[in-house]
Amino acid sequence: MTSTASSPDTRQGQSSQDQRPSWQQRLRRFGYTAGPRSDVRERLVPPYVQPSPRVWQVLGVPPALIERIMRWSAWGGPLLVTLMAGVMRFWHLGSPKAVIFDETYYAKDAWALVHRGFEVNWDKNANDQILALNGHVTIPTDAAYVVHPPVGKYVIGLGELIFGFNPFGWRFMTALLGTLSVLMLCRIGRRIFRSTFLGCLAGALMAVDGLAFVMARTSLLDGVLMFFVLAAFGCLVIDRDKARERLAAALQPDADGRVRPDAHIAETTRLGRRPWRWLAGLMLGLAIGTKWNGLYIMVAFFLMAVLWDIGARKVAGAGNPYKAVLPDAAVTFVATVPVALVTYLVSWTGWILSPTNGKGGYFRNWAATDGKGGNWTWLFPDWWRSLWHYEHEVYEFHRNLHSPHTYMSNPWSWIVDGRPVSYFYESPSPGKDGCPVGAGQKCAREVLAIGTPLLWWVACFAVLYILWRWLLRRDWRAGAIACGIAAGYLPWFLYQERTIFFFYAVVFVPFLCLAVAMLLGAIVGPPGSSDTRRVAGATGAGVLVLLIAWNFIYFWPLYTGTAIPINDWRSRMWLDTWV
């Protein structure tokens, strides 16, 4: 390495004007002046936007308190948004006091799993008995054939162990994870946007999204899946920052104190053990152990993480970033795929340890009965072959699931809230179950899994905006958000003939909220804009956010099962497909 090792540019002795690309040289004659280029360290690790104290000053807050607020805003803001989300999600969580929609499967499966280690067949009148006896019922012993892995049901069962086998108990953990998801989204948004305000805005949007809200108050698996997917994404974002900080620290400033790209350092610096990447693998394993579509997300996140490493080494000055990233890609693969698959396998421990005499989990004794014989069976233990057979049968079930359902929908309609799912509906008479005495006719009491309409319709434009930012402006933030949406959404287009539902979309709701927050940030205007531009942008964005919040409040009765007069219910059915 020559004396120019601190930079790949061998023209260090030339002036900054002469170092410009030739097209810039030619444009100088027309008055073009290149803007100052940022330091490489700032490009690798951009600084956070400092919140403005002007609002607090106008309110007359003492300077010492303003300084304290600014210091704690990075956590204080997200915690306040999370508190709001938590209060809403836990408010009357046990209502309706009923087994609604697919709770009839997962609440009972969870209770059996945490007590027996495998799911069982329940009596057809079990729901009524559970509600009447507050969960004090005998657990059957006959194993049941179920088609989803156990992690999500173990999570639901944890709440049941703490609070009992009742609606509050089986909804507690989904409400808790739904609340924590808002906190994670605030912090993730803050990290990728480098703005506490935009991070809190993304979390607040998720707090008032109807679909995320309903799923947090219902013991279904998809809300649990969303939590683990978002946690994995957050771990990868933190790992991205840590890796780029390590690269930035390895680069040495030149005589002028400016850090420039260095090919040798960029290509040879190792990025450490990367614990956040390993934790992301664990989260992805738990996601796959909740529902199998976590596999698509694992592949997408693996590719995204590798591309992030390529980009970091390219910014640092690597001449061949694709070659330099090979060791990182190997670590990423091991930390993601094997860790995720091992985690998935461990999640079946209860089933594996169950009896093999026909009294254990479904298909647990398959290898010793129907699976006997074969040329290679001696290579694998019985539990492995039984589990493999079980997984194959589940795959065939999902692949051939074409049974029509009233609320099934095509994924094309999801992004525009085309066909929500009714989880619960009753028509109480006046004076009963919350129906006003003076209603004059029966009321409607419904829990409808529908996204806040205005939020989702704005999200349609936000998705187009982030695609433009990613494809034409090479904005990594837009690319990351697009990856999260695509990984949770696009795979369902492969199964358009299958029986699928809108509530599967909750997995990519956090990324839609990030997209809307990014769009609103663009509407407000970039730092350095004129006061007129910022005031106009902030007014427009603020009005839009207030309308979304109003829309959530307007649909609140349909999210919570609150009885309202039937005419009020009809006024909320904006589209024919919502009925």
C-alpha positions in Angstrom: 0.0 0.0 0.0 1.4 3.4 -1.0 1.3 6.7 0.9 -2.2 7.2 -0.5 -3.6 4.3 1.6 -5.8 6.7 3.6 -7.8 7.3 0.4 -8.5 5.4 -2.9 -8.2 8.8 -4.7 -4.6 9.2 -6.0 -5.3 12.8 -6.9 -5.1 14.1 -3.3 -2.7 16.9 -4.3 -5.2 18.4 -6.7 -7.7 21.0 -5.7 -11.2 20.1 -4.8 -12.5 21.7 -8.0 -10.2 19.5 -10.1 -11.4 16.3 -8.3 -15.0 16.8 -9.6 -16.3 14.3 -12.1 -15.9 15.4 -15.7 -19.6 16.3 -16.1 -19.3 18.7 -13.3 -16.2 20.2 -14.8 -18.1 20.9 -18.0 -21.1 22.4 -16.2 -18.8 24.9 -14.4 -18.9 27.1 -17.6 -22.6 27.5 -17.1 -22.3 28.6 -13.5 -22.7 25.2 -11.8 -21.2 25.0 -8.3 -21.1 21.6 -6.6 -22.4 21.6 -3.0 -20.1 20.6 -0.2 -19.8 16.8 0.2 -20.5 15.4 3.6 -17.8 13.6 5.6 -17.7 9.8 5.0 -18.4 9.2 8.7 -21.6 11.3 8.4 -22.6 9.3 5.4 -22.1 6.1 7.2 -23.7 7.3 10.5 -26.0 10.3 9.8 -26.6 12.4 12.9 -30.0 12.6 14.5 -32.2 15.6 14.0 -32.3 17.6 17.2 -35.9 18.5 18.3 -36.6 22.2 18.2 -37.2 24.0 21.6 -39.3 26.7 19.9 -42.7 25.2 20.9 -41.7 24.9 24.5 -40.3 28.4 24.5 -43.6 29.8 23.2 -45.4 27.9 26.0 -43.2 29.6 28.5 -41.4 26.5 29.8 -38.3 27.3 31.8 -35.0 26.7 29.9 -33.8 24.1 32.4 -36.9 22.1 31.9 -36.7 22.5 28.1 -33.2 21.0 28.2 -34.4 18.1 30.2 -37.3 17.5 27.9 -35.0 17.6 24.9 -32.6 15.1 26.6 -35.3 12.6 27.4 -37.5 13.0 24.2 -35.8 10.0 22.5 -37.5 7.7 25.0 -40.1 10.0 26.5 -42.0 10.5 23.2 -42.2 6.8 22.3 -43.3 5.9 25.8 -46.1 8.5 25.7 -47.3 7.1 22.4 -47.1 3.6 23.8 -49.0 4.5 26.9 -51.8 5.9 24.7 -51.8 2.7 22.6 -51.7 0.5 25.7 -54.7 2.2 27.4 -56.8 1.8 24.3 -55.8 -1.9 23.8 -56.4 -3.0 27.4 -59.6 -1.0 27.8 -62.4 -3.5 28.4 -60.2 -6.2 26.9 -62.5 -9.0 28.1 -65.4 -7.6 26.1 -67.1 -9.1 24.2 -67.2 -11.9 26.8 -67.4 -14.5 24.0 -65.2 -16.8 21.9 -65.0 -14.7 18.7 -64.0 -15.9 15.3 -60.8 -18.1 15.3 -60.4 -17.7 19.1 -62.4 -20.9 19.0 -59.2 -22.6 17.8 -56.2 -20.8 19.3 -57.5 -20.0 22.8 -58.2 -23.7 23.4 -55.1 -24.9 21.6 -53.0 -22.6 23.7 -54.6 -23.9 26.9 -53.9 -27.5 25.9 -50.4 -26.8 24.8 -49.3 -25.2 28.1 -50.7 -28.1 30.0 -50.2 -31.1 27.8 -47.6 -30.1 25.2 -49.9 -30.7 22.2 -53.3 -29.7 20.9 -56.4 -31.8 21.6 -59.9 -32.3 20.3 -62.5 -30.3 22.3 -66.2 -31.1 22.7 -68.5 -29.1 20.3 -70.0 -27.4 23.4 -66.7 -26.5 24.9 -66.9 -22.8 24.3 -70.1 -22.4 26.2 -68.7 -24.5 29.1 -65.5 -22.5 29.2 -67.4 -19.2 29.4 -70.0 -20.5 31.9 -67.3 -22.0 34.2 -64.7 -19.3 33.8 -62.3 -21.8 32.2 -62.6 -24.5 34.9 -63.0 -27.4 32.5 -61.3 -30.7 32.0 -58.8 -30.8 29.2 -59.4 -33.7 26.7 -56.6 -36.2 25.9 -57.4 -37.0 22.3 -54.7 -35.3 20.1 -56.0 -32.9 17.4 -54.7 -32.3 13.9 -53.7 -28.6 13.7 -52.0 -26.8 10.8 -50.0 -24.0 12.5 -46.8 -24.3 14.5 -46.9 -23.9 18.3 -45.1 -20.6 19.2 -48.0 -18.2 18.8 -50.2 -20.6 20.9 -47.6 -20.8 23.6 -47.6 -17.0 23.7 -51.4 -16.9 24.1 -51.2 -19.7 26.7 -48.8 -17.6 28.8 -51.6 -15.0 29.3 -54.0 -17.8 30.1 -51.7 -19.2 32.8 -51.5 -15.8 34.4 -55.1 -14.5 34.2 -57.1 -17.7 33.7 -58.8 -19.5 30.8 -61.2 -16.6 30.0 -61.5 -13.9 27.3 -59.2 -11.5 29.2 -56.6 -14.2 29.8 -56.4 -15.4 26.2 -56.3 -11.9 24.8 -53.8 -10.5 27.3 -50.5 -11.4 25.5 -51.7 -10.3 22.1 -52.7 -6.9 23.7 -49.3 -6.7 25.4 -47.4 -7.6 22.2 -49.6 -5.2 20.2 -48.7 -2.4 22.6 -45.0 -3.2 22.6 -45.1 -3.2 18.8 -46.0 0.5 18.9 -43.0 1.2 21.2 -40.7 -0.8 18.8 -42.1 1.1 15.8 -41.5 4.5 17.4 -37.9 3.6 18.1 -37.3 1.9 14.7 -38.8 4.9 13.0 -36.6 7.2 15.0 -33.5 5.3 14.0 -34.1 5.0 10.3 -35.5 8.6 9.9 -33.0 10.0 12.4 -36.0 11.9 13.8 -37.8 11.4 17.1 -40.9 13.2 15.7 -41.2 11.0 12.6 -40.6 7.8 14.7 -43.3 8.8 17.2 -45.6 9.7 14.2 -45.2 6.2 12.8 -46.0 4.7 16.2 -49.0 6.9 16.7 -50.4 6.0 13.2 -50.1 2.3 14.2 -51.8 3.0 17.5 -54.8 4.3 15.7 -54.9 1.7 12.9 -58.1 -0.3 13.2 -56.7 -3.6 12.0 -53.7 -3.5 14.3 -56.0 -2.5 17.2 -58.5 -5.3 16.6 -55.8 -7.9 16.2 -54.2 -6.8 19.5 -57.5 -7.4 21.2 -58.1 -10.8 19.7 -56.2 -14.1 20.4 -55.2 -14.9 16.8 -51.7 -15.8 15.6 -51.2 -13.0 13.1 -50.7 -10.3 15.7 -48.0 -12.4 17.4 -46.4 -13.0 14.0 -46.3 -9.2 13.4 -44.5 -8.6 16.7 -41.7 -11.1 15.9 -41.3 -9.8 12.3 -41.1 -6.2 13.5 -38.7 -7.2 16.3 -36.4 -9.0 13.7 -36.5 -5.9 11.5 -35.6 -3.7 14.4 -32.7 -5.9 15.3 -31.4 -5.7 11.8 -31.7 -1.9 11.7 -29.7 -1.7 15.0 -27.1 -4.1 13.5 -26.9 -1.9 10.4 -26.1 1.1 12.5 -23.5 -0.8 14.7 -21.8 -2.2 11.6 -21.5 1.3 10.0 -20.3 2.8 13.2 -17.5 0.2 13.3 -16.5 1.0 9.7 -16.6 4.7 10.4 -14.4 4.3 13.5 -11.9 2.4 11.5 -11.5 5.2 8.9 -8.7 7.7 9.9 -9.0 11.5 9.2 -6.4 13.0 6.9 -4.3 16.1 7.6 -7.2 18.4 7.2 -9.3 16.4 9.7 -11.6 15.1 7.0 -12.5 11.4 6.8 -12.2 10.1 3.3 -13.0 6.7 1.8 -10.3 4.1 2.2 -10.4 0.9 0.0 -8.2 -1.1 2.2 -10.0 -0.4 5.4 -13.4 -0.8 3.8 -12.5 -4.2 2.4 -10.7 -5.7 5.3 -12.4 -4.4 8.5 -14.3 -7.1 10.2 -17.6 -6.1 11.8 -17.4 -8.2 15.0 -19.8 -10.8 16.4 -22.9 -8.8 15.5 -25.2 -10.0 18.3 -28.2 -8.1 17.0 -28.1 -10.1 13.8 -28.2 -13.3 15.7 -31.1 -12.0 17.8 -32.8 -11.2 14.5 -32.4 -14.8 13.5 -34.0 -15.9 16.8 -37.0 -13.5 16.2 -37.4 -14.9 12.7 -37.4 -18.4 14.0 -40.2 -17.5 16.4 -42.0 -15.9 13.5 -41.8 -19.0 11.5 -42.8 -21.0 14.6 -46.0 -18.9 14.7 -47.0 -19.1 11.0 -45.2 -20.5 8.0 -45.3 -17.3 6.0 -42.5 -16.1 8.2 -40.2 -18.1 5.8 -40.8 -15.5 3.1 -39.9 -12.8 5.5 -36.8 -14.5 6.6 -35.5 -14.7 3.0 -36.4 -11.1 2.3 -34.7 -9.8 5.4 -31.6 -11.9 4.7 -31.2 -10.4 1.3 -31.9 -6.9 2.7 -29.2 -7.3 5.4 -26.6 -8.4 2.8 -27.4 -5.4 0.6 -27.0 -3.1 3.6 -23.5 -4.5 4.1 -22.6 -4.0 0.5 -23.8 -0.4 0.7 -21.8 0.3 3.8 -18.6 -1.0 2.4 -19.2 0.9 -0.8 -19.6 4.2 1.1 -16.5 3.4 3.1 -14.5 3.1 -0.2 -14.4 -0.6 -1.1 -13.3 -1.0 -4.7 -15.2 -4.3 -4.9 -17.9 -4.3 -2.2 -19.4 -7.5 -3.4 -16.2 -9.5 -2.8 -15.6 -7.7 0.5 -19.0 -8.5 1.8 -18.7 -12.3 1.4 -17.5 -12.9 5.0 -20.4 -10.7 6.2 -22.9 -12.6 4.0 -21.7 -15.9 5.5 -22.2 -14.6 9.0 -25.6 -13.3 8.0 -26.6 -16.6 6.6 -25.6 -18.6 9.7 -27.1 -16.0 12.1 -30.4 -16.0 10.1 -31.2 -19.3 8.5 -29.8 -22.0 10.8 -30.7 -20.0 13.9 -34.2 -19.5 12.7 -34.7 -23.2 11.8 -33.2 -24.5 15.0 -35.5 -22.1 16.9 -38.4 -23.5 14.9 -37.4 -27.0 15.7 -37.1 -26.3 19.5 -40.6 -24.8 19.5 -41.9 -28.4 18.9 -40.3 -29.7 22.1 -43.6 -30.3 23.8 -44.8 -32.4 20.9 -41.5 -34.3 20.6 -41.5 -35.2 24.3 -45.1 -36.3 24.2 -45.9 -40.1 24.5 -45.3 -42.3 21.4 -47.9 -44.9 22.3 -50.7 -43.2 20.6 -51.5 -40.9 23.5 -49.2 -38.1 22.5 -49.3 -35.4 19.9 -51.0 -35.9 16.5 -48.8 -38.1 14.2 -46.3 -38.5 17.1 -46.3 -42.3 16.7 -46.4 -42.2 12.9 -42.7 -43.4 12.4 -43.4 -46.4 14.6 -46.6 -47.4 12.9 -47.5 -46.3 9.3 -43.9 -45.0 8.7 -42.1 -48.2 9.4 -39.8 -49.6 6.8 -37.9 -47.8 4.0 -34.2 -47.9 3.1 -33.0 -44.7 4.9 -35.2 -44.6 8.0 -32.2 -45.7 10.1 -30.5 -42.3 9.5 -33.2 -40.3 11.3 -34.7 -40.8 14.8 -38.4 -41.6 15.0 -39.4 -38.2 16.3 -37.7 -36.5 13.3 -39.5 -38.7 10.7 -42.9 -38.3 12.5 -42.4 -34.5 12.6 -41.4 -34.4 8.9 -44.5 -36.4 7.9 -46.6 -34.0 10.0 -45.1 -31.0 8.3 -45.7 -32.5 4.9 -49.3 -33.1 5.7 -49.7 -29.5 6.9 -48.1 -28.3 3.7 -50.6 -30.3 1.6 -53.4 -28.9 3.6 -52.4 -25.3 3.1 -51.7 -25.9 -0.6 -55.1 -27.3 -1.2 -57.2 -25.1 1.1 -60.0 -23.9 -1.3 -63.0 -24.0 1.0 -65.2 -20.9 0.4 -65.7 -18.6 3.3 -68.0 -15.6 3.6 -65.1 -13.2 4.5 -62.4 -14.6 2.3 -60.7 -12.0 0.0 -58.2 -11.5 -2.7 -55.0 -9.8 -1.8 -55.6 -7.2 -4.5 -58.3 -5.7 -2.3 -56.3 -5.6 1.0 -54.4 -2.4 0.4 -57.6 -0.5 -0.1 -59.5 -2.1 2.8 -61.8 -3.9 0.4 -63.1 -6.8 2.3 -62.7 -6.7 6.2 -63.6 -9.6 8.4 -66.4 -9.7 10.9 -65.2 -11.4 14.1 -68.4 -10.9 16.1 -71.9 -9.7 15.6 -75.0 -9.4 17.7 -78.3 -7.5 17.5 -79.2 -6.6 21.1 -82.6 -5.1 21.8 -83.0 -1.7 23.4 -81.9 -1.7 27.0 -79.7 -4.9 26.6 -75.9 -5.4 26.2 -75.3 -1.6 25.9 -78.1 -0.8 23.4 -79.6 2.5 24.4 -83.1 2.3 25.8 -84.4 4.9 23.4 -82.8 3.3 20.3 -86.3 2.5 19.0 -85.1 -0.7 17.3 -82.4 -3.3 17.7 -78.8 -2.2 17.8 -75.7 -3.6 16.1 -72.8 -4.9 18.1 -69.8 -5.9 15.9 -66.1 -6.5 16.1 -64.9 -5.7 12.5 -61.3 -6.4 11.5 -60.8 -3.4 9.2 -57.9 -0.9 8.9 -58.6 2.7 9.6 -59.9 3.6 6.1 -58.2 7.0 5.7 -54.9 5.7 6.9 -54.9 2.8 4.4 -56.0 5.0 1.6 -53.2 7.4 2.3 -50.9 4.4 2.6 -51.6 3.6 -1.1 -50.0 6.9 -2.1 -47.3 6.4 0.5 -46.3 3.1 -1.1 -45.9 4.8 -4.4 -43.8 7.5 -2.8 -41.4 5.1 -1.2 -41.0 3.1 -4.4 -40.1 6.3 -6.1 -37.6 7.2 -3.4 -36.1 3.8 -3.5 -35.9 3.2 -7.3 -35.1 6.7 -8.4 -33.4 8.3 -5.4 -31.7 5.2 -4.0 -33.0 6.0 -0.5 -32.2 3.0 1.7 -35.0 3.9 4.2 -37.6 3.6 1.5 -36.1 0.4 0.3 -36.2 -1.1 3.8 -39.8 -0.1 4.2 -40.7 -1.5 0.8 -38.9 -4.8 1.7 -41.1 -5.1 4.8 -44.3 -4.5 2.9 -43.3 -6.8 0.0 -42.3 -9.7 2.3 -45.6 -9.6 4.2 -47.8 -8.9 1.2 -46.6 -10.1 -2.1 -46.3 -13.9 -1.3 -50.1 -14.0 -0.9 -50.5 -13.3 -4.6 -49.1 -16.8 -5.2 -52.2 -18.2 -3.5 -55.0 -16.1 -4.9 -57.2 -19.2 -5.3 -56.6 -20.2 -1.7 -58.9 -19.3 1.2 -57.2 -16.2 2.6 -58.3 -13.2 4.7 -57.6 -9.5 5.0 -56.4 -9.8 8.6 -53.2 -11.5 7.3 -52.2 -8.0 6.3 -51.5 -7.0 9.9 -48.0 -8.4 9.4 -47.0 -5.4 7.2 -49.1 -2.7 8.9 -46.0 -1.3 10.8 -44.3 -0.8 7.4 -47.3 0.9 6.0 -47.2 3.3 9.0 -43.5 3.9 8.3 -44.3 4.7 4.7 -47.1 7.2 5.7 -44.8 8.8 8.2 -42.1 9.2 5.5 -44.6 10.7 3.2 -45.9 13.1 5.8 -42.3 14.1 6.6 -41.8 15.0 2.9 -45.0 17.0 3.0 -43.7 19.0 6.0 -40.6 19.7 4.0 -36.8 19.1 4.5 -34.7 21.0 7.0 -33.7 24.3 5.7 -36.9 25.0 3.9 -38.4 28.5 4.1 -40.8 29.2 7.0 -43.7 29.6 4.5 -43.0 26.1 3.1 -42.7 24.5 6.5 -45.8 26.1 7.9 -47.9 25.1 4.8 -46.4 21.6 4.9 -46.9 21.2 8.6 -50.5 22.4 8.3 -51.3 20.0 5.5 -49.7 17.0 7.3 -51.3 17.9 10.6 -54.8 18.1 9.1 -54.2 14.7 7.5 -53.1 13.1 10.8 -56.1 14.6 12.6 -58.4 13.2 10.0 -56.9 9.8 10.4 -57.3 10.0 14.2 -60.9 11.2 13.7 -61.6 8.3 11.4 -60.3 5.8 14.0 -62.6 7.4 16.7 -65.6 7.3 14.3 -65.1 3.5 13.7 -64.3 2.9 17.4 -67.6 1.1 18.0 -66.9 -1.4 15.2 -63.5 -2.1 16.7 -64.6 -2.7 20.2 -68.0 -4.4 19.9 -69.8 -1.4 21.3 -73.6 -1.5 20.7 -74.8 1.3 18.5 -78.2 2.0 16.8 -78.5 0.1 13.5 -78.7 3.3 11.5 -75.4 4.4 13.0 -73.9 1.1 12.0 -75.2 1.4 8.5 -73.7 4.9 8.2 -70.3 3.3 8.8 -70.6 0.8 6.0 -68.9 3.0 3.5 -68.5 0.2 0.9 -70.9 -2.5 0.0 -68.1 -5.1 0.4 -67.8 -4.2 4.1 -71.2 -5.8 4.9 
